[in-house]
Amino acid sequence: MTIEETIAHLNDLIETCKDGENGYRTAEEQVRNTQLETVFAGYSKQRAQFARELQAEVERLGGTPTDSGTLAAALHRGWMDLKSALSGGDGASIVAACETGEDSAQAAFEKVVNMDISGETRTLVEKQWHKIQEAHTRMLRLKEETATGADFQKND
């Protein structure tokens, strides 16, 4: 893979991370549960850090890093706002939306991990991919817990 191709794929991952940062921030603002607010805030900060690390890697490789998310993610956040308004900040529906976002992030990172990248770039992408896998697992667990109402009462 050429440096230009690597940079293009890293810029795609930056968009994915920005999407996650913004999606989790929206979730944090919409949910009516302090425990979930804390979880979402933490993942929003994590994705912002991932984007900064990837931007630095693009610069190290001589490229120009992107600084925004995707239109599709903006539409997804709009859908999450609507769903939240209809559900009154219900944690279960918001967690389900975040889990869907994690599916997309996991797939985007997996695609790049399976490409011919090496060295520092591979190490960085794999590290972030593993953290995204952990977040996806946590969202699945929270989705199950919120669906059954376990430990997640509204605390308005």
Buried (B, 14 or more C-beta within 10 A) or exposed (E): EEEEEBBBBBBBBBBBBBBBBBBBBBBBBBBBBEBBBEBBBEBBEBBBBBBEBBBEBBEEBEBEBBEEBBEEBBEBBEEBBEBBEEBEBBBBBBBBBBBBBBEBBBEBBEEBBEEEBEEEBBEBBBEBBEBBBEBBEBBBEBBEBBBEEEEBEEEE
